[in-house]
Amino acid sequence: MIHKATIVRDVETLGKMDPFVIFHLGKTSAKTNVAKDQGKNPIWNQNLKLERIDEEILRFEVIDYNDLLKSQLIGYGSVCLFNLIHNKTKKSLNTFLYYKGEKIGTLDMEIQFLK
């Protein structure tokens, strides 16, 4: 479950950002819906599923959707899954977002392994 983000970096010059998140786990990926006009405090509350084979790193990118111009990277991050893999309960995480090595916000999510 991807809950929300708190972002200090604004890439939108006019109006509010329309963020979405893309998750990458090995060769698979999944993305959230676009949080239209939610700016620096988007809320998704959306479940996503990724198939894990033996990967230990979940990577993600927060992107500002733009239908007229190229969508723009807001920030990125990753979660080491090693300590979470054998625990079948949900793990709530508040993970840092980075841009060019600087912290620019947080991403709130829950991770659960089904197998």
N, CA, C and O atoms as a GROMACS GRO file, in nm:
protein
  460
    1MET      N    1   0.086  -0.118   0.000
    1MET     CA    2   0.000   0.000   0.000
    1MET      C    3   0.090   0.123   0.000
    1MET      O    4   0.174   0.141   0.088
    2ILE      N    5   0.069   0.206  -0.098
    2ILE     CA    6   0.138   0.335  -0.102
    2ILE      C    7   0.040   0.439  -0.049
    2ILE      O    8  -0.069   0.456  -0.103
    3HIS      N    9   0.081   0.508   0.059
    3HIS     CA   10  -0.010   0.602   0.124
    3HIS      C   11   0.003   0.744   0.068
    3HIS      O   12  -0.086   0.794   0.000
    4LYS      N   13   0.116   0.807   0.099
    4LYS     CA   14   0.130   0.948   0.065
    4LYS      C   15   0.276   0.986   0.059
    4LYS      O   16   0.364   0.907   0.092
    5ALA      N   17   0.301   1.110   0.016
    5ALA     CA   18   0.436   1.165   0.016
    5ALA      C   19   0.432   1.306   0.071
    5ALA      O   20   0.329   1.375   0.064
    6THR      N   21   0.543   1.347   0.124
    6THR     CA   22   0.565   1.486   0.165
    6THR      C   23   0.691   1.531   0.092
    6THR      O   24   0.798   1.475   0.113
    7ILE      N   25   0.677   1.632   0.007
    7ILE     CA   26   0.785   1.671  -0.084
    7ILE      C   27   0.815   1.819  -0.066
    7ILE      O   28   0.724   1.901  -0.057
    8VAL      N   29   0.944   1.853  -0.059
    8VAL     CA   30   0.981   1.995  -0.051
    8VAL      C   31   1.026   2.051  -0.186
    8VAL      O   32   1.031   2.173  -0.204
    9ARG      N   33   1.059   1.964  -0.279
    9ARG     CA   34   1.104   2.006  -0.412
    9ARG      C   35   0.982   2.021  -0.504
    9ARG      O   36   0.903   1.928  -0.520
   10ASP      N   37   0.969   2.138  -0.564
   10ASP     CA   38   0.858   2.164  -0.656
   10ASP      C   39   0.914   2.181  -0.796
   10ASP      O   40   0.995   2.270  -0.820
   11VAL      N   41   0.870   2.096  -0.889
   11VAL     CA   42   0.920   2.104  -1.027
   11VAL      C   43   0.822   2.174  -1.121
   11VAL      O   44   0.852   2.193  -1.239
   12GLU      N   45   0.708   2.212  -1.068
   12GLU     CA   46   0.603   2.275  -1.149
   12GLU      C   47   0.617   2.427  -1.142
   12GLU      O   48   0.621   2.484  -1.033
   13THR      N   49   0.625   2.493  -1.260
   13THR     CA   50   0.637   2.639  -1.260
   13THR      C   51   0.501   2.708  -1.253
   13THR      O   52   0.488   2.815  -1.194
   14LEU      N   53   0.400   2.645  -1.312
   14LEU     CA   54   0.264   2.698  -1.306
   14LEU      C   55   0.172   2.592  -1.248
   14LEU      O   56   0.173   2.477  -1.294
   15GLY      N   57   0.094   2.627  -1.150
   15GLY     CA   58   0.001   2.532  -1.092
   15GLY      C   59   0.069   2.436  -0.994
   15GLY      O   60   0.181   2.460  -0.950
   16LYS      N   61  -0.002   2.327  -0.962
   16LYS     CA   62   0.050   2.228  -0.868
   16LYS      C   63   0.096   2.104  -0.941
   16LYS      O   64   0.047   2.071  -1.050
   17MET      N   65   0.191   2.035  -0.880
   17MET     CA   66   0.241   1.910  -0.937
   17MET      C   67   0.131   1.804  -0.938
   17MET      O   68   0.038   1.808  -0.857
   18ASP      N   69   0.145   1.710  -1.030
   18ASP     CA   70   0.056   1.594  -1.044
   18ASP      C   71   0.141   1.467  -1.027
   18ASP      O   72   0.171   1.400  -1.125
   19PRO      N   73   0.180   1.434  -0.903
   19PRO     CA   74   0.276   1.326  -0.882
   19PRO      C   75   0.216   1.186  -0.897
   19PRO      O   76   0.099   1.162  -0.870
   20PHE      N   77   0.303   1.095  -0.940
   20PHE     CA   78   0.274   0.952  -0.935
   20PHE      C   79   0.405   0.881  -0.902
   20PHE      O   80   0.512   0.939  -0.915
   21VAL      N   81   0.395   0.755  -0.860
   21VAL     CA   82   0.513   0.679  -0.820
   21VAL      C   83   0.525   0.555  -0.907
   21VAL      O   84   0.427   0.486  -0.933
   22ILE      N   85   0.648   0.528  -0.953
   22ILE     CA   86   0.678   0.403  -1.022
   22ILE      C   87   0.771   0.322  -0.932
   22ILE      O   88   0.876   0.370  -0.889
   23PHE      N   89   0.731   0.197  -0.905
   23PHE     CA   90   0.812   0.104  -0.826
   23PHE      C   91   0.878   0.004  -0.920
   23PHE      O   92   0.816  -0.042  -1.015
   24HIS      N   93   1.005  -0.029  -0.892
   24HIS     CA   94   1.080  -0.125  -0.971
   24HIS      C   95   1.133  -0.234  -0.878
   24HIS      O   96   1.197  -0.205  -0.777
   25LEU      N   97   1.106  -0.358  -0.914
   25LEU     CA   98   1.158  -0.473  -0.839
   25LEU      C   99   1.207  -0.573  -0.942
   25LEU      O  100   1.128  -0.644  -1.004
   26GLY      N  101   1.339  -0.578  -0.962
   26GLY     CA  102   1.394  -0.663  -1.067
   26GLY      C  103   1.344  -0.616  -1.202
   26GLY      O  104   1.358  -0.499  -1.237
   27LYS      N  105   1.285  -0.708  -1.279
   27LYS     CA  106   1.235  -0.675  -1.412
   27LYS      C  107   1.089  -0.630  -1.412
   27LYS      O  108   1.035  -0.599  -1.518
   28THR      N  109   1.026  -0.628  -1.296
   28THR     CA  110   0.886  -0.587  -1.289
   28THR      C  111   0.873  -0.444  -1.237
   28THR      O  112   0.961  -0.394  -1.166
   29SER      N  113   0.764  -0.381  -1.273
   29SER     CA  114   0.736  -0.247  -1.223
   29SER      C  115   0.586  -0.228  -1.209
   29SER      O  116   0.507  -0.300  -1.270
   30ALA      N  117   0.549  -0.131  -1.128
   30ALA     CA  118   0.409  -0.095  -1.107
   30ALA      C  119   0.404   0.054  -1.075
   30ALA      O  120   0.499   0.109  -1.019
   31LYS      N  121   0.293   0.118  -1.111
   31LYS     CA  122   0.283   0.261  -1.081
   31LYS      C  123   0.148   0.295  -1.022
   31LYS      O  124   0.048   0.226  -1.043
   32THR      N  125   0.149   0.402  -0.947
   32THR     CA  126   0.026   0.453  -0.885
   32THR      C  127  -0.051   0.534  -0.988
   32THR      O  128  -0.003   0.562  -1.097
   33ASN      N  129  -0.170   0.571  -0.951
   33ASN     CA  130  -0.246   0.669  -1.027
   33ASN      C  131  -0.182   0.806  -1.009
   33ASN      O  132  -0.104   0.826  -0.915
   34VAL      N  133  -0.212   0.897  -1.097
   34VAL     CA  134  -0.165   1.035  -1.086
   34VAL      C  135  -0.247   1.106  -0.979
   34VAL      O  136  -0.370   1.102  -0.980
   35ALA      N  137  -0.178   1.172  -0.886
   35ALA     CA  138  -0.245   1.251  -0.781
   35ALA      C  139  -0.262   1.392  -0.836
   35ALA      O  140  -0.181   1.481  -0.808
   36LYS      N  141  -0.367   1.412  -0.914
   36LYS     CA  142  -0.390   1.536  -0.988
   36LYS      C  143  -0.400   1.658  -0.896
   36LYS      O  144  -0.479   1.660  -0.802
   37ASP      N  145  -0.318   1.758  -0.925
   37ASP     CA  146  -0.317   1.886  -0.852
   37ASP      C  147  -0.296   1.873  -0.702
   37ASP      O  148  -0.342   1.958  -0.626
   38GLN      N  149  -0.227   1.767  -0.658
   38GLN     CA  150  -0.204   1.750  -0.514
   38GLN      C  151  -0.069   1.805  -0.469
   38GLN      O  152  -0.037   1.800  -0.350
   39GLY      N  153   0.011   1.856  -0.561
   39GLY     CA  154   0.132   1.929  -0.528
   39GLY      C  155   0.231   1.853  -0.443
   39GLY      O  156   0.267   1.739  -0.473
   40LYS      N  157   0.276   1.918  -0.335
   40LYS     CA  158   0.382   1.864  -0.250
   40LYS      C  159   0.332   1.764  -0.146
   40LYS      O  160   0.413   1.707  -0.073
   41ASN      N  161   0.202   1.741  -0.137
   41ASN     CA  162   0.146   1.649  -0.038
   41ASN      C  163   0.047   1.552  -0.100
   41ASN      O  164  -0.069   1.547  -0.061
   42PRO      N  165   0.093   1.473  -0.198
   42PRO     CA  166   0.001   1.381  -0.266
   42PRO      C  167  -0.041   1.265  -0.177
   42PRO      O  168   0.037   1.218  -0.093
   43ILE      N  169  -0.163   1.220  -0.196
   43ILE     CA  170  -0.217   1.104  -0.125
   43ILE      C  171  -0.268   1.005  -0.230
   43ILE      O  172  -0.347   1.041  -0.317
   44TRP      N  173  -0.221   0.881  -0.220
   44TRP     CA  174  -0.264   0.777  -0.316
   44TRP      C  175  -0.353   0.672  -0.249
   44TRP      O  176  -0.456   0.636  -0.304
   45ASN      N  177  -0.313   0.623  -0.132
   45ASN     CA  178  -0.385   0.513  -0.064
   45ASN      C  179  -0.422   0.404  -0.164
   45ASN      O  180  -0.538   0.368  -0.180
   46GLN      N  181  -0.320   0.352  -0.230
   46GLN     CA  182  -0.340   0.258  -0.339
   46GLN      C  183  -0.256   0.132  -0.316
   46GLN      O  184  -0.139   0.141  -0.278
   47ASN      N  185  -0.316   0.016  -0.340
   47ASN     CA  186  -0.244  -0.111  -0.333
   47ASN      C  187  -0.179  -0.142  -0.467
   47ASN      O  188  -0.241  -0.126  -0.572
   48LEU      N  189  -0.054  -0.185  -0.462
   48LEU     CA  190   0.017  -0.228  -0.581
   48LEU      C  191   0.077  -0.365  -0.554
   48LEU      O  192   0.112  -0.396  -0.440
   49LYS      N  193   0.090  -0.447  -0.657
   49LYS     CA  194   0.153  -0.579  -0.642
   49LYS      C  195   0.270  -0.591  -0.737
   49LYS      O  196   0.262  -0.555  -0.855
   50LEU      N  197   0.381  -0.643  -0.684
   50LEU     CA  198   0.499  -0.674  -0.764
   50LEU      C  199   0.541  -0.816  -0.734
   50LEU      O  200   0.532  -0.862  -0.620
   51GLU      N  201   0.587  -0.886  -0.835
   51GLU     CA  202   0.634  -1.023  -0.814
   51GLU      C  203   0.783  -1.021  -0.783
   51GLU      O  204   0.863  -0.967  -0.859
   52ARG      N  205   0.818  -1.083  -0.670
   52ARG     CA  206   0.958  -1.089  -0.626
   52ARG      C  207   1.011  -1.229  -0.651
   52ARG      O  208   0.948  -1.328  -0.613
   53ILE      N  209   1.128  -1.238  -0.715
   53ILE     CA  210   1.194  -1.366  -0.733
   53ILE      C  211   1.302  -1.380  -0.627
   53ILE      O  212   1.289  -1.463  -0.536
   54ASP      N  213   1.407  -1.302  -0.637
   54ASP     CA  214   1.511  -1.303  -0.534
   54ASP      C  215   1.570  -1.164  -0.509
   54ASP      O  216   1.674  -1.150  -0.445
   55GLU      N  217   1.502  -1.062  -0.560
   55GLU     CA  218   1.550  -0.924  -0.546
   55GLU      C  219   1.545  -0.880  -0.399
   55GLU      O  220   1.456  -0.920  -0.324
   56GLU      N  221   1.640  -0.798  -0.361
   56GLU     CA  222   1.644  -0.748  -0.224
   56GLU      C  223   1.630  -0.596  -0.216
   56GLU      O  224   1.629  -0.540  -0.107
   57ILE      N  225   1.620  -0.529  -0.331
   57ILE     CA  226   1.607  -0.384  -0.332
   57ILE      C  227   1.481  -0.344  -0.411
   57ILE      O  228   1.464  -0.384  -0.526
   58LEU      N  229   1.395  -0.267  -0.347
   58LEU     CA  230   1.279  -0.208  -0.412
   58LEU      C  231   1.314  -0.062  -0.442
   58LEU      O  232   1.339   0.015  -0.349
   59ARG      N  233   1.317  -0.025  -0.568
   59ARG     CA  234   1.348   0.112  -0.608
   59ARG      C  235   1.219   0.183  -0.647
   59ARG      O  236   1.123   0.120  -0.692
   60PHE      N  237   1.216   0.314  -0.631
   60PHE     CA  238   1.098   0.391  -0.670
   60PHE      C  239   1.136   0.531  -0.714
   60PHE      O  240   1.239   0.585  -0.673
   61GLU      N  241   1.052   0.588  -0.797
   61GLU     CA  242   1.067   0.724  -0.846
   61GLU      C  243   0.935   0.796  -0.833
   61GLU      O  244   0.830   0.740  -0.864
   62VAL      N  245   0.938   0.919  -0.787
   62VAL     CA  246   0.820   1.005  -0.784
   62VAL      C  247   0.835   1.102  -0.901
   62VAL      O  248   0.936   1.171  -0.914
   63ILE      N  249   0.732   1.105  -0.984
   63ILE     CA  250   0.738   1.180  -1.109
   63ILE      C  251   0.618   1.274  -1.119
   63ILE      O  252   0.507   1.240  -1.079
   64ASP      N  253   0.644   1.393  -1.171
   64ASP     CA  254   0.536   1.489  -1.196
   64ASP      C  255   0.482   1.464  -1.337
   64ASP      O  256   0.553   1.482  -1.436
   65TYR      N  257   0.356   1.423  -1.345
   65TYR     CA  258   0.293   1.396  -1.475
   65TYR      C  259   0.265   1.526  -1.547
   65TYR      O  260   0.218   1.623  -1.488
   66ASN      N  261   0.294   1.526  -1.676
   66ASN     CA  262   0.264   1.641  -1.758
   66ASN      C  263   0.217   1.590  -1.894
   66ASN      O  264   0.291   1.520  -1.962
   67ASP      N  265   0.096   1.625  -1.933
   67ASP     CA  266   0.043   1.575  -2.060
   67ASP      C  267   0.088   1.657  -2.181
   67ASP      O  268   0.078   1.611  -2.294
   68LEU      N  269   0.138   1.779  -2.158
   68LEU     CA  270   0.184   1.862  -2.269
   68LEU      C  271   0.335   1.851  -2.291
   68LEU      O  272   0.381   1.845  -2.405
   69LEU      N  273   0.410   1.848  -2.185
   69LEU     CA  274   0.555   1.840  -2.191
   69LEU      C  275   0.599   1.705  -2.135
   69LEU      O  276   0.516   1.623  -2.096
   70LYS      N  277   0.728   1.683  -2.132
   70LYS     CA  278   0.781   1.558  -2.077
   70LYS      C  279   0.760   1.557  -1.925
   70LYS      O  280   0.787   1.657  -1.857
   71SER      N  281   0.711   1.445  -1.872
   71SER     CA  282   0.698   1.431  -1.727
   71SER      C  283   0.836   1.443  -1.665
   71SER      O  284   0.937   1.407  -1.727
   72GLN      N  285   0.842   1.493  -1.540
   72GLN     CA  286   0.970   1.528  -1.479
   72GLN      C  287   0.990   1.456  -1.347
   72GLN      O  288   0.898   1.445  -1.266
   73LEU      N  289   1.112   1.406  -1.327
   73LEU     CA  290   1.148   1.339  -1.202
   73LEU      C  291   1.145   1.439  -1.087
   73LEU      O  292   1.206   1.546  -1.094
   74ILE      N  293   1.074   1.402  -0.981
   74ILE     CA  294   1.072   1.483  -0.859
   74ILE      C  295   1.179   1.429  -0.764
   74ILE      O  296   1.261   1.505  -0.711
   75GLY      N  297   1.177   1.297  -0.742
   75GLY     CA  298   1.273   1.236  -0.651
   75GLY      C  299   1.273   1.085  -0.665
   75GLY      O  300   1.193   1.029  -0.739
   76TYR      N  301   1.363   1.020  -0.593
   76TYR     CA  302   1.378   0.876  -0.603
   76TYR      C  303   1.422   0.820  -0.468
   76TYR      O  304   1.464   0.894  -0.379
   77GLY      N  305   1.413   0.689  -0.454
   77GLY     CA  306   1.458   0.625  -0.331
   77GLY      C  307   1.459   0.474  -0.348
   77GLY      O  308   1.432   0.421  -0.456
   78SER      N  309   1.492   0.406  -0.239
   78SER     CA  310   1.494   0.260  -0.242
   78SER      C  311   1.476   0.207  -0.100
   78SER      O  312   1.498   0.276  -0.001
   79VAL      N  313   1.435   0.081  -0.095
   79VAL     CA  314   1.415   0.011   0.032
   79VAL      C  315   1.487  -0.124   0.022
   79VAL      O  316   1.468  -0.198  -0.074
   80CYS      N  317   1.569  -0.154   0.122
   80CYS     CA  318   1.632  -0.285   0.130
   80CYS      C  319   1.529  -0.381   0.190
   80CYS      O  320   1.479  -0.359   0.300
   81LEU      N  321   1.499  -0.487   0.118
   81LEU     CA  322   1.395  -0.582   0.159
   81LEU      C  323   1.448  -0.697   0.243
   81LEU      O  324   1.370  -0.776   0.295
   82PHE      N  325   1.578  -0.708   0.257
   82PHE     CA  326   1.640  -0.823   0.323
   82PHE      C  327   1.578  -0.854   0.459
   82PHE      O  328   1.543  -0.969   0.487
   83ASN      N  329   1.564  -0.753   0.544
   83ASN     CA  330   1.510  -0.775   0.680
   83ASN      C  331   1.358  -0.791   0.683
   83ASN      O  332   1.303  -0.832   0.785
   84LEU      N  333   1.290  -0.760   0.574
   84LEU     CA  334   1.144  -0.767   0.569
   84LEU      C  335   1.092  -0.896   0.507
   84LEU      O  336   0.976  -0.931   0.526
   85ILE      N  337   1.177  -0.968   0.435
   85ILE     CA  338   1.134  -1.080   0.352
   85ILE      C  339   1.065  -1.192   0.429
   85ILE      O  340   0.963  -1.242   0.384
   86HIS      N  341   1.118  -1.231   0.543
   86HIS     CA  342   1.065  -1.348   0.614
   86HIS      C  343   0.952  -1.315   0.711
   86HIS      O  344   0.896  -1.405   0.774
   87ASN      N  345   0.918  -1.191   0.722
   87ASN     CA  346   0.811  -1.150   0.812
   87ASN      C  347   0.685  -1.126   0.728
   87ASN      O  348   0.683  -1.034   0.647
   88LYS      N  349   0.582  -1.207   0.747
   88LYS     CA  350   0.460  -1.198   0.664
   88LYS      C  351   0.367  -1.084   0.704
   88LYS      O  352   0.270  -1.056   0.634
   89THR      N  353   0.395  -1.017   0.815
   89THR     CA  354   0.310  -0.905   0.857
   89THR      C  355   0.343  -0.780   0.775
   89THR      O  356   0.450  -0.772   0.715
   90LYS      N  357   0.253  -0.686   0.773
   90LYS     CA  358   0.276  -0.560   0.703
   90LYS      C  359   0.380  -0.479   0.779
   90LYS      O  360   0.380  -0.475   0.902
   91LYS      N  361   0.467  -0.414   0.704
   91LYS     CA  362   0.568  -0.325   0.762
   91LYS      C  363   0.543  -0.185   0.712
   91LYS      O  364   0.550  -0.159   0.592
   92SER      N  365   0.515  -0.093   0.803
   92SER     CA  366   0.496   0.046   0.766
   92SER      C  367   0.633   0.113   0.755
   92SER      O  368   0.718   0.098   0.843
   93LEU      N  369   0.653   0.186   0.647
   93LEU     CA  370   0.781   0.251   0.622
   93LEU      C  371   0.759   0.397   0.587
   93LEU      O  372   0.666   0.432   0.515
   94ASN      N  373   0.845   0.480   0.640
   94ASN     CA  374   0.853   0.620   0.602
   94ASN      C  375   0.993   0.637   0.544
   94ASN      O  376   1.091   0.648   0.619
   95THR      N  377   1.002   0.639   0.412
   95THR     CA  378   1.130   0.632   0.343
   95THR      C  379   1.165   0.767   0.281
   95THR      O  380   1.078   0.837   0.229
   96PHE      N  381   1.292   0.802   0.288
   96PHE     CA  382   1.336   0.930   0.232
   96PHE      C  383   1.332   0.929   0.080
   96PHE      O  384   1.357   0.828   0.015
   97LEU      N  385   1.298   1.046   0.025
   97LEU     CA  386   1.310   1.073  -0.118
   97LEU      C  387   1.433   1.159  -0.138
   97LEU      O  388   1.463   1.246  -0.056
   98TYR      N  389   1.505   1.135  -0.249
   98TYR     CA  390   1.627   1.209  -0.278
   98TYR      C  391   1.620   1.267  -0.419
   98TYR      O  392   1.548   1.216  -0.505
   99TYR      N  393   1.694   1.373  -0.440
   99TYR     CA  394   1.717   1.426  -0.573
   99TYR      C  395   1.860   1.477  -0.576
   99TYR      O  396   1.898   1.565  -0.498
  100LYS      N  397   1.939   1.423  -0.667
  100LYS     CA  398   2.081   1.457  -0.677
  100LYS      C  399   2.150   1.445  -0.542
  100LYS      O  400   2.232   1.530  -0.506
  101GLY      N  401   2.117   1.340  -0.467
  101GLY     CA  402   2.183   1.311  -0.340
  101GLY      C  403   2.131   1.388  -0.220
  101GLY      O  404   2.177   1.363  -0.108
  102GLU      N  405   2.039   1.480  -0.238
  102GLU     CA  406   1.984   1.558  -0.127
  102GLU      C  407   1.844   1.509  -0.091
  102GLU      O  408   1.766   1.474  -0.179
  103LYS      N  409   1.814   1.506   0.038
  103LYS     CA  410   1.681   1.466   0.083
  103LYS      C  411   1.580   1.573   0.043
  103LYS      O  412   1.600   1.692   0.068
  104ILE      N  413   1.472   1.528  -0.020
  104ILE     CA  414   1.371   1.624  -0.066
  104ILE      C  415   1.231   1.587  -0.017
  104ILE      O  416   1.132   1.650  -0.056
  105GLY      N  417   1.222   1.485   0.068
  105GLY     CA  418   1.091   1.448   0.119
  105GLY      C  419   1.086   1.306   0.169
  105GLY      O  420   1.188   1.240   0.186
  106THR      N  421   0.963   1.259   0.193
  106THR     CA  422   0.942   1.122   0.241
  106THR      C  423   0.826   1.058   0.166
  106THR      O  424   0.739   1.125   0.111
  107LEU      N  425   0.829   0.924   0.164
  107LEU     CA  426   0.724   0.845   0.104
  107LEU      C  427   0.676   0.746   0.208
  107LEU      O  428   0.755   0.669   0.262
  108ASP      N  429   0.546   0.746   0.237
  108ASP     CA  430   0.486   0.655   0.336
  108ASP      C  431   0.422   0.538   0.265
  108ASP      O  432   0.340   0.556   0.175
  109MET      N  433   0.459   0.416   0.307
  109MET     CA  434   0.405   0.296   0.244
  109MET      C  435   0.406   0.179   0.341
  109MET      O  436   0.469   0.185   0.447
  110GLU      N  437   0.336   0.074   0.304
  110GLU     CA  438   0.338  -0.052   0.376
  110GLU      C  439   0.381  -0.160   0.277
  110GLU      O  440   0.339  -0.160   0.162
  111ILE      N  441   0.466  -0.251   0.325
  111ILE     CA  442   0.511  -0.362   0.243
  111ILE      C  443   0.471  -0.492   0.310
  111ILE      O  444   0.488  -0.509   0.430
  112GLN      N  445   0.417  -0.584   0.230
  112GLN     CA  446   0.381  -0.716   0.280
  112GLN      C  447   0.418  -0.819   0.175
  112GLN      O  448   0.389  -0.803   0.056
  113PHE      N  449   0.484  -0.928   0.221
  113PHE     CA  450   0.518  -1.037   0.133
  113PHE      C  451   0.414  -1.146   0.150
  113PHE      O  452   0.386  -1.188   0.262
  114LEU      N  453   0.358  -1.192   0.041
  114LEU     CA  454   0.251  -1.290   0.046
  114LEU      C  455   0.300  -1.434   0.042
  114LEU      O  456   0.229  -1.525   0.085
  115LYS      N  457   0.419  -1.456  -0.010
  115LYS     CA  458   0.476  -1.592  -0.016
  115LYS      C  459   0.605  -1.598   0.059
  115LYS      O  460   0.668  -1.703   0.066
   0.00000   0.00000   0.00000
